[in-house]
């Protein structure tokens, strides 16, 4: 099964609601600039992948790299020799910081092709299914306390298993939001608070965390400090007693090792796109399990192709103690697939069929296409 052609399609997908967080409080993201990878083989099969990256907004630049650098390097290779294809991608990209996002998209397409070739779903390529479906949390962007409370009440009514809030504004604004959401969601729902590295010092972060803990049940604080401040994260763990989650600090298996060695965090937020693919993310899960560090699967607000890949990972990993956050398709006015992963009553279920199980919606892709 030889790779004969690679098509890369940049898209601009309008969101239902602009993203506003600690990363971009003054510059909300109203549309995702992603990319679609289509791998065509001499056997007539097509494999689909997705370039998903919200921050920084370089999705279209990655599409250009995929088309001009990676496509020529892999055409003519066997689609069933994914390690060799991915090794060539790694060689071409040479460790560039955005490389994992491209690698992940091509790996998705290769897994899709392998599943279609052997007529099995991707989760079987990962060792089989551990569970039928995965529980979902819902995320709430920064806005007024009343709006955030309304979102939390709606999420509870729709069956989501946990609530995540974006914090990192002025402390009084964050406190008002946390109090309002706690009242709306109920004190029995632990809140996940995500600062997106907005606090610049241990003292500032600790003050905020200790204030939140007095008024709400906090599951954990996600990425309170900048990516490389592992010592600061460790100090926050010991000072506040509130669990700390790594997100921006965790992009690779090496990052997981460094976080563990530094005793910096209590929970890992593992991303397929940031890790470099489904199998790389599964490796982080396995490493964390050996150290009794719980993990969830995070989200770049992936669209239908990448969400399906995350769903296959979610049903296959042995340890998944908490609700995951891969609800990306719900963020968009329209998805890029006709058939994809099911999101219903707070649960994520893999699509039926071989490979990823998704079917591209060509009309939607044409509408969102930007080149």
C-alpha positions in Angstrom: 0.0 0.0 0.0 2.2 2.8 -1.4 1.6 6.5 -0.6 0.9 8.0 -4.0 -0.4 11.5 -3.2 -0.7 13.9 -0.3 -3.3 16.6 -0.2 -3.1 19.4 2.5 -6.1 21.7 2.9 -5.9 24.8 5.1 -9.3 25.6 6.7 -10.7 28.4 8.8 -13.5 27.0 11.0 -15.8 29.6 12.6 -16.4 29.0 16.3 -19.7 29.4 18.1 -18.0 31.4 20.8 -14.6 33.2 20.8 -11.9 31.7 22.9 -10.8 34.0 25.8 -8.3 32.7 28.4 -5.2 33.5 30.3 -3.2 33.1 27.1 -5.2 35.7 25.0 -7.4 37.8 27.2 -7.1 40.8 24.8 -7.2 38.8 21.6 -10.1 36.3 21.5 -10.0 33.6 18.8 -13.2 33.6 16.8 -12.1 30.9 14.3 -9.6 28.0 14.2 -7.0 28.0 11.5 -6.4 24.2 11.1 -5.5 21.9 8.3 -6.7 18.6 6.8 -4.3 15.9 5.7 -5.4 13.4 3.0 -3.1 10.5 2.2 -4.0 8.5 -1.0 -2.6 5.1 -1.8 -2.1 3.0 -4.9 -4.7 0.6 -3.4 -7.4 3.2 -3.6 -7.6 3.9 0.2 -7.6 7.4 1.7 -6.3 8.2 5.2 -7.4 11.4 7.0 -5.5 13.5 9.6 -6.0 16.9 11.2 -3.5 19.7 12.1 -5.0 21.1 15.2 -3.3 24.0 17.1 -5.1 26.9 18.7 -2.2 28.6 20.4 -0.1 29.9 18.8 -2.1 30.5 15.7 0.2 28.9 13.2 -2.1 26.3 11.6 -1.8 27.7 8.1 2.0 27.9 8.3 2.0 24.2 9.3 -0.1 23.4 6.3 2.5 25.1 4.1 5.3 23.0 5.7 3.2 19.8 5.3 2.7 20.5 1.6 6.2 21.6 0.7 8.4 19.7 3.1 6.7 16.5 4.3 4.6 15.4 1.3 7.6 15.1 -1.1 9.5 13.2 1.6 6.9 10.4 2.1 5.4 9.9 -1.3 6.5 6.5 -2.6 6.8 4.9 0.9 4.6 2.1 2.3 1.6 3.4 4.3 1.9 0.2 6.4 5.4 1.1 7.6 4.3 4.0 9.8 7.5 4.0 12.0 9.6 4.6 8.8 7.3 7.2 7.5 7.2 9.0 10.8 11.0 8.7 11.2 11.4 10.5 7.9 9.0 13.2 9.1 11.0 13.6 12.2 14.2 13.9 10.2 12.8 16.5 7.9 11.4 18.6 10.8 14.6 18.2 12.8 13.0 18.8 16.3 11.3 22.1 15.3 9.0 23.2 18.2 5.8 22.8 16.1 6.9 19.4 14.8 4.6 17.4 17.1 1.4 19.0 15.6 2.5 18.0 12.1 3.6 14.5 13.1 0.4 13.9 14.9 -1.7 14.8 11.8 0.3 12.4 9.6 0.2 9.7 12.2 -3.6 9.9 12.3 -3.8 9.5 8.6 -1.5 6.5 8.7 -3.5 4.9 11.5 -6.6 5.5 9.5 -5.1 3.8 6.5 -3.8 0.8 8.5 -7.2 0.3 10.1 -9.0 0.5 6.7 -6.4 -1.9 5.2 -6.9 -4.5 8.0 -10.6 -3.7 8.4 -10.3 -2.9 12.1 -10.8 0.3 14.2 -7.8 2.3 15.3 -8.4 1.3 19.0 -7.6 -2.3 18.0 -4.2 -1.1 16.6 -3.6 0.4 20.1 -4.2 -3.0 21.8 -8.0 -3.2 22.0 -10.8 -1.5 23.9 -10.7 -1.0 27.7 -14.1 0.8 27.9 -17.0 1.4 25.6 -16.9 5.2 25.9 -15.2 8.0 27.9 -16.7 10.6 30.2 -16.4 14.3 29.2 -15.9 17.5 31.1 -17.1 20.8 29.8 -14.9 23.9 29.5 -16.0 27.5 30.1 -14.1 30.5 28.7 -13.6 33.8 30.4 -16.6 36.1 30.4 -19.0 37.6 33.0 -19.7 35.6 36.1 -23.4 35.4 35.2 -22.6 34.0 31.7 -20.1 31.5 33.2 -22.7 30.3 35.7 -25.3 29.9 33.0 -22.8 27.7 31.0 -22.1 25.6 34.1 -25.8 25.0 34.8 -26.3 24.0 31.1 -23.3 21.7 31.2 -24.7 19.9 34.3 -28.1 19.6 32.6 -26.5 18.1 29.5 -24.7 15.4 31.5 -21.1 16.6 31.5 -19.2 15.0 34.3 -17.0 17.9 35.3 -16.6 21.7 34.8 -13.5 23.5 33.8 -13.1 27.3 34.1 -10.5 29.6 32.5 -9.0 31.8 35.2 -6.0 34.2 35.3 -7.7 37.6 35.2 -7.8 40.0 38.1 -8.4 38.0 41.2 -11.6 39.7 42.1 -13.0 38.8 38.6 -11.9 35.2 38.9 -13.3 34.9 42.4 -16.7 36.2 41.3 -16.7 33.7 38.5 -15.7 30.8 40.7 -18.4 31.6 43.3 -21.1 32.0 40.6 -20.2 28.7 38.9 -20.0 26.8 42.2 -23.5 28.1 43.1 -24.8 27.1 39.6 -23.2 23.8 39.3 -23.5 22.6 42.9 -20.9 22.2 45.6 -20.7 18.5 44.8 -19.0 19.3 41.4 -15.2 19.8 41.8 -14.0 22.6 39.6 -11.0 22.4 37.3 -9.4 25.8 37.1 -7.1 26.5 34.2 -4.8 29.5 34.4 -2.9 28.9 31.1 0.3 30.0 32.8 -1.2 33.5 33.5 0.4 34.0 36.9 4.0 35.1 36.9 5.2 34.1 40.3 4.6 31.5 43.0 3.3 34.2 45.4 0.7 35.5 42.9 -0.4 32.0 42.1 -0.6 30.8 45.7 -2.7 33.9 46.7 -5.2 33.1 44.0 -5.3 29.3 44.6 -5.7 29.7 48.4 -8.6 32.2 47.8 -10.3 29.8 45.4 -10.0 26.9 47.8 -11.9 28.8 50.5 -15.0 29.3 48.4 -15.2 26.2 46.0 -14.4 22.6 45.7 -11.3 22.6 43.5 -10.3 19.4 41.7 -7.0 20.9 40.5 -5.3 24.0 39.2 -4.1 23.6 35.6 -0.8 25.2 34.6 -0.6 28.1 37.1 2.9 29.1 36.1 4.9 29.3 32.9 6.0 26.1 31.1 9.5 25.8 32.4 9.0 26.9 36.0 9.0 23.3 37.4 10.4 24.4 40.8 7.6 27.0 41.1 5.0 24.3 40.4 6.6 22.1 43.1 6.5 24.9 45.6 2.8 25.5 44.9 2.0 21.9 45.5 3.6 22.0 48.9 2.3 25.5 49.9 -1.3 25.3 48.9 -2.2 21.6 49.2 -4.3 21.9 46.0 -3.4 19.4 43.2 -1.5 20.9 40.3 -2.0 19.8 36.7 0.6 20.1 33.9 -0.6 21.2 30.5 1.7 23.6 28.7 4.6 22.0 30.6 3.8 18.6 29.1 4.4 18.2 25.4 6.5 15.0 25.3 7.6 11.8 27.2 10.7 13.7 28.1 8.6 16.5 29.6 6.7 13.8 31.6 10.0 12.5 33.0 11.2 16.0 33.9 7.9 16.9 35.7 8.0 13.6 37.6 11.7 14.0 38.6 10.9 17.5 39.8 7.8 16.3 41.7 6.2 19.3 40.1 2.6 18.2 39.5 -0.1 15.8 40.6 -2.0 15.2 37.2 -1.0 15.2 33.6 -3.1 16.7 30.8 -2.0 14.7 27.7 -2.7 16.0 24.2 -2.5 13.9 21.1 -1.5 16.9 19.0 1.1 18.2 21.3 2.6 14.8 22.1 3.2 14.0 18.4 0.4 11.5 17.9 -1.8 8.9 19.4 0.9 6.4 20.1 3.1 9.1 21.7 0.2 10.1 23.9 -0.3 6.5 24.9 3.4 6.3 25.8 2.9 9.2 28.3 -0.1 7.4 29.8 1.9 4.3 30.3 4.8 6.2 31.9 2.5 8.0 34.2 0.7 4.8 35.2 4.1 3.4 36.3 4.4 6.3 38.7 0.7 6.4 39.8 0.2 9.8 38.1 -3.3 10.1 36.8 -3.9 11.5 33.3 -6.7 13.0 31.2 -6.8 13.7 27.5 -6.8 17.4 26.7 -8.0 19.3 23.7 -6.9 21.8 21.1 -10.6 22.1 20.3 -10.0 19.5 17.6 -12.5 19.0 14.9 -14.0 15.7 13.8 -11.0 13.9 12.5 -8.7 14.5 15.4 -11.5 14.1 17.9 -12.1 10.6 16.6 -8.4 9.9 17.1 -8.7 11.1 20.7 -11.7 8.9 21.2 -9.9 5.8 20.0 -7.1 6.6 22.5 -9.6 7.2 25.3 -11.3 3.8 25.0 -7.9 2.0 24.7 -5.7 3.4 27.5 -5.9 1.2 30.7 -6.1 4.0 33.2 -8.5 6.9 32.7 -9.8 7.9 36.2 -11.2 11.4 35.3 -13.4 12.9 32.6 -11.5 14.0 29.5 -11.8 17.3 27.6 -12.0 16.4 23.9 -15.4 18.0 23.1 -13.9 20.1 20.3 -16.6 19.6 17.6 -19.2 21.2 19.9 -17.2 24.5 19.6 -17.8 24.9 15.9 -20.7 26.1 13.8 -20.0 23.2 11.4 -17.7 20.2 11.5 -15.5 18.8 8.7 -16.9 15.3 8.9 -20.3 13.8 8.1 -19.8 10.9 10.5 -17.6 11.2 13.5 -17.2 10.5 17.2 -20.5 10.7 19.2 -20.8 13.3 21.9 -24.0 12.6 23.8 -25.1 13.2 27.4 -21.5 13.9 28.5 -20.0 10.8 26.9 -17.5 10.4 24.0 -17.9 7.3 21.8 -15.7 6.2 18.9 -17.2 6.2 15.4 -18.2 2.8 13.9 -16.1 1.3 11.1 -12.5 0.6 10.2 -9.7 3.1 10.8 -10.7 6.3 12.5 -14.3 5.7 11.3 -14.8 9.2 10.0 -16.1 10.4 6.6 -15.0 13.8 5.3 -17.8 16.4 4.6 -16.4 17.8 1.3 -19.1 20.5 1.2 -18.1 21.8 4.6 -14.4 21.6 3.8 -14.9 23.6 0.6 -16.8 26.2 2.6 -14.0 26.6 5.2 -11.1 26.2 2.7 -8.8 29.3 2.6 -6.3 28.6 -0.2 
